[in-house]
Amino acid sequence: MTDAAPAAGTDAATNVEHLTPTELVGATSEGPQELIRRTATPPEALRREVGAVLRLPEGVAVDPSDIDVEQTDDETMIINMGPQHPSTHGVLRLMLELDGETVLRTKPVVGYLHTGMEKTAEELTFVQGSTNVTRMDYLSPLHNELVFSLAVEALLGLEMPDRSDWIRMLMVELNRVSSHLMWMATNGMDMASTSMMIYGFREREMVLAFFEKTTGLRMNHNFIRPGGTAADLPDGWEDDVAVICDTVLVRLDEYDELLTGQPIFRHRQDGVGALSAEEALALSLTGPLLRSTGVPWDLRRSEPYLRYDEVEFDVIVGTYGDNFDRYSIRLNEIRESIRIIRQIVDKMPSGDYRVQDKKVTPPPRGRIDESMEALIHHFKTFTEGFRVPEGEVYVAIESPRGELGCYLVSDGGPKPYRMHIRGPSFVNLQALPLMLRGGLVADAVVACSSVDPVMGEVDR
């Protein structure tokens, strides 16, 4: 009598105690991506989880017992939080190893979108590129358009008109306000503050209405393009912007009163998800995550672009690197952005909103009906594009989530030879295992929210 084969999903799948760690990884459905229990994880694998943070020299041994919080027993449990969980802010999957409700280890798993936008960029002309990149970080699309346009203009060697730079600054600062308002709303919802969700969307709606009036769309605008902007600001834009600034400033004080001193809110923020400046720098974190540790790194001040060196604003920094610092930074960055916007309104010059270079800029819409040459020029610009000199460039700007960079390579043709985006959300997600270690499952929701990840940018 021969032994019967084990039924699928029973002993063959669950009885893995006799397997070595290497065999255990191969026995799972996810391969090396699977998070296995700490007791079954080789020391070198545990070392990799924290090596980037500790900056360990080569050959230094690590005692695995020093890496994670102490366990009371070996009865740990591995669960999935996401990718469908509403508090993971998109299709982010967190694999958590728990001892009761205490998080021992975390593995962020990304790649559920895989939009392939960087590869798509190689098949789109430089003229069409903005329509592609604007969909990456869909909460700050104008920043995506700006960094791509700046990279193209750097390769072209273009000198932009003054009004173009100031219009771009106005739009991206308004976009920063709308992005942080969305974060205030969703972060409040993650801690059961449904009022904050309603208020954040209410104020954001004002900014999106102005975007629609200016660009024709609420999101994914294709407004900032290589060579300038798609159009000038609409009539009465100063009054619209003044109403937004006045209204949001008053409402920010109400948010402050609603949340900042609220005991439950503070207990879930103070000391939770704390990072040190050394850890943040070792992980290449940027934006509010880095500034929350006390490092005053803001590209608008540290490496100014556009006309940020001509406006006054403060770089908001924290002290403890915890969730409350990140909340405070974003709340006050809205105030600083409004301060910048008011200066932009006062300093907005007259003149062209795009460069008057016929090789880059299409003719005015009104000329197309009057001139055959203008029609041909317009047709060739939007079908063939324009050629960009051979070379490579990296340009970075300060998005609401941190350093947003565009590495662009041109072979002299009308399409990028290669484009790579340095997405701050993707890099900042590295901090989650460190932020969650030793906390509770409930803290994981709040810590994930404090990173403010946008998965469209992570899985671009």
N, C-alpha and C positions, 0 to 999 in steps of 0.2 A: 504494500500500500504506500503510495507516494504522498508526500506532503502537498496539501492544496496551496495554491498561490494565495497570498493575503488579499483580502478584498480591497479594492481601491478606496483610499480615504481612511483606512483603519490603521493596522499595525505598520504597514509600509510607510505611511505618511506621518504617523504620530510617534512611533517608538524610535526615537533617535538618540536615546541616552547612550547607546553603545558606540555611536559614531565619533570620530575625531572631529576637531573644529573645522578642518578643511572639508571633510566629508559632509559635515553638518551644513555648511554653506551650500554645497552642491545639492543637498537633498531638498532645499526649499524651492518654491516656485519662482522666486525673484533672483536667484543666483547671487553673485557677490553684493548686489544691492540690498539684500535682506539684512535686517538687523537681528542678530542672534543674541541670546542672553549673555550678560557680562561674564558669567562663570564659564561659558563655553567659548569666549572670544580670546584668541591668542594675545599675549602681551603686546606684540608688535602692532596688532590692529588697534588695541586700546591706545597705544602710543600715538598712532596716526591721528586719532580723534582730537588730541590736544596738542600735538607737536607744533602745529602752526601758531598756536597761542603762546606756548611756552618758549618757542624758539630754541629748542634743544639742540646742542651741538651733535654732530654725527658721532655715533658710537656710544652715546650716553645711555645707560640702561634706565628704564623706568619701572618702578614698582607698581604693578597694576592696582594694588590695594590703596595707593595714594591718589588714584585718578578720580574715582567717583566717591559719592557719599557712602558711609558705612551702611551695610545691609544687616538687618536683624536676623534674616534667614535667607535661604536660597530660593524661596518661593516668589520669584519675580514673574511679572507678566508683561508681555509685549502687545501693545495695541496700536491700531491705526487711528490717527486723528486726521481726517481728510482722506482722499482729496475732495470729497463732497461736503465736508463740514463747513457750515456757514461762517465760522469764526477763523477759517484759514484764508479768508480774503481771496478766494479764487481756487484754482485747482492745485493747491499745495498739499502735500501729504507729509505728515509728521509721524514717524515711527517712534513710539515712546516705550522705554522699558521702565516699568513701575514696580516699586516696592510699596504695596498698598496704594496710597494716593501720592506718594513721593516719586518724582521723576529722577531716575538714575542716569539715563542716557537718552539722547535724542538724535534722530537721523532725519534731516529734511530730504525729501525725495521730490524732485522736480521733473519736468519733461512731459507733462500731460497735455500741453497745448502744441508745442513744437510747430510754430507757425512758419519757421524757416525764412524769416524776413531778411536776414543777412545774405542768404543765398539768392533770394528773390531780387535783391538790390542789384545783383550782377546782370540781370536780364531787363532792368529798367534803366532808362536814360537818366541823366542827372536832373533833367526837368521833371521827370516822373517820380524821382526819389522821395520827395516830401510826402507824397500820397501813401508811400509804403511805411516810412518811419513814424509818421504821426500816429499810427495805430499800435505802436509798441506800448508805451506807458500811456494808457488811454485816459488817465486822470490828469496828465500834464502833456498833452499832445504838442503844444506850442514849443515846449523845451526840446522835444525830439526834432521838430522841424528846424529849430534854431541851430542845434549842434551840427546837424547835417549840412545846413546851408553855410555855416561858418567854415566847415571843412572844405566844401567845394570852392568857396570864395578864396580860401587860403591857397589852394592849388592854382586857381585862376589869377591870383595876385590882384584882386579887385579892391579898390578903395571905395567904400560905401558912402552914400550921401548921409549927411548929418541926420536928416529927418527919418531916414530908414532905421538908423540905430535907435533913435528915441522911441519910434513906434514899436520896434521889437521889444525894447525894455518895458514899455507900458504893457504890452500883451503878455509877456512872460511873468511879470510881477502880478498881474491880475490872475494869471493861471496858477501862480503859487498860492494866492489867496484861496482860490476855488479848491485846489488840491488839499490844502490844510483844513479847509472847512469840511470837506468830505471825510478827512481823517478824524476830525473832532466828532463828526456824526457817527461814524462806524465804531470808533473807540468807545464812545458813550454807549452804543448799543451792545458792545461786547461786555459791558459791565451793567447791563440791564437798565440803562438810562434811555428809555424810549423818547423822552422829551428832547434830549440832545440830538437824536437822530432826526427828528422833525425840524429842529432849529437849524442844524447844519445844512440840510438840504434846502431850507427856505432861503438862507443867505446865498448859498451857492447858485441858486436859480437866478439871482440878480446878475451875477457875473456871466453865466451862460447866456442870458438874454442879450447882454452887451456883445458877447462873442458872436451870437447869431446875427445881430445887427451889423457887425463889422465884417465878418467873414462869410456869412451866409449859412453857417453851421454851428451847432452847439458843441460838437466834438469833432476830432479828426478833420481839422480845418483846411490843410494845405494852403495856409495863408502866408507863412514865412517861407520864402523860396530863395534859391540861389540868385543873388542879384538884388534882393530887396524884399518887398511884400507884394501880395497879389493886388492890393488896392490901397488907397489912402483911407484915413479914418473918416467915418461918416459925419455928416453935419450934426452939430449938437453933442459931439462926443465928450466935450469938457463937462457939460451938465450931467450926462449919464455917469461919468466916472466920479464926479463929486458926490452924487447921490449914493453910489456904491460905497465910497470911502466913509461918508458920514454915517450911513446905516450900519455898516459892519463894525465900525469902532464902538458904537453904542451897544450893539449886540454882544461884542466881545466882553464887555464889562458884565453883562448878564450871564454869559457862560462862566466867567470867573466866579461870580457869586454862586452859581448853580453847582459847580463841580469842585473848585479848588479847596474850599473849606469843608466839603461834605465828608463826614467821618468814614463812611463805607468806601467812598471813592479813594480817600487817602490811604486807608488800610490795604487796599488792593494795589496801590501804586508805590508807596514809600518802601524803599529797600528791595523791591521785587525786580528781578531781571537786571541786577546791577552788573556793570562792567567797569574795569579800570581803564585808564588812558593807555597803559602798556598793552593790554589785551586788545583794545579797539584798534590801535595802530598796527599791531602784529597781524590782525585779520583784515587790514586795509579797509576798515569801515570808514564811511564818510557821511556827511549830512548830519541830521539831528542825533543819530546814534553816536557819532564821534564827538560832536560838540557837547553832548550830555556828560561826557567824561571830563570836560574842562579844556579840551583842545580847541582853540578858536580858529578852526580851519574852515573858511568859506571862500570859494573860488572868486566870488564877486569882489572880495576884499584882498585875498591872498594873491590871486593872479587875475586882475581885472580884465574884463572883455566888454564889448560894446562901450557904453559911457558910464559904467559903474564907478569909475574913479572921479566922476564929476558930481556925484550925489552923496549925501550924508546918510549913514545908517549904522546901526550897531550890530555886531555879531553876537548873538545870544548864546551863552554857554551855561552848562550845568556844573554840578559839583560831584555828585555821587554816581552818575551814570545809570540811574535807575529809571523805572517807568515814569515816575513823577517828573523827573528832569526832562524827559523826552516830551511829555505833555506840555510842560511849561515853555519849553523852547518853541514848539510849534504854535502855541497860543500867542506868544510874543513875536514870533516871526511874522505873523499876520499883521500885527501892529507896525512892524518895521517895513513890511512891503507897502502898506498904505502910506507910510511916511515917504517912501521912495516914489510911489505913484503921484503923490501931491507935488513933489519936486519936478517930476517928469512933465506934468501938466503945465507948470510954470515955465519950464525951460524948452518946451517943444518948439523947434525951429520950423520955419517954412521951407519950401523947396521940394525936391523930388523924393518920392517914397521908394524909388528903385533906381538902380544905376542905368545911365543912358548909354549902354553899350549894345549895339545892335546884334552883336554875336551872342549875347546872353539874354537880352530883354526883348520880348515880343513887342510889336507896335501897339499903340493904344487901340482899344476896341472900336472907337469911332472911325479910325482911319481905314479899317478893313472894308467898310462899305464904299469908300471913296477911291481907293487905290489898289490896282491889281498887284503892284509890287508889295504893298503892305499885306495883302492876302497871302501871297506866296511866302513872304517872310514869316507870317504867323503860322502857316501850314508846316513849313520846314522846321520851325522851332519846336512845335509840339509833336511832330512825327519822327524827325531824325535827331532832335536835340542839338546840343552844342558840344564841341570837343574840348576836353580839359587837358592841359599839358601833362606830360608824363611826370609822375612823382608820387610821393606818399606823405601823409600828414596825420597828426593826431591833435584833435581839438577837444577841450573839456569845458563844460559849463556846470553851474550849480543848479541842479534840479531840486524840487521839493524833497527828494529822497537822498540826495548826495551828488557825488561826482558822476555826471553823465558824459561819457566820452565817445568820440567817433573817430575810428582809425580808417582812413580812406586811401586806397591805392588806385591810381589811374595809369593806364597804358597808352594814353594819348587819344583814346576813342571817346565816343559819346556816352559810354556806360562805365560804371566803376569796375575795375578789375577785381577788387576785393573790398568789402566793407565789414567792419566789426564794431559792435557797439559795446562799450563798457557800461553795463547797466548797474546802477547802484543797488537796486532791489536784489539782484542776483548775488552780489558780493555781500550785502548786509545780512542775507539769510544765513551766512556762515556763523553768525553770532548766536543763533538760536540754541545750539547744544550747550554753549557756555551759559547763556542767560537762564535756561530752564533747569540746569543741574541743581538738584537739591530742593527745588520748589515743588509746589503741588500742581495737580492737573489743572485746577482752576486758574492758577497763575500762568499756565501755558497759553491760555486764550488771551490774556492781557499782554503778555510779553510778545506774542506773535503780532498782536495789533500794534504794539509800540514800534515795531520794525517798519510798519507801513509798506509792506511789499505789494507790488503790482505784478501779477503773474504774466500778464502780456509782455512785460519787459524781461522777466526772468526767462521765459520760454520763447523768446523771439526767434 
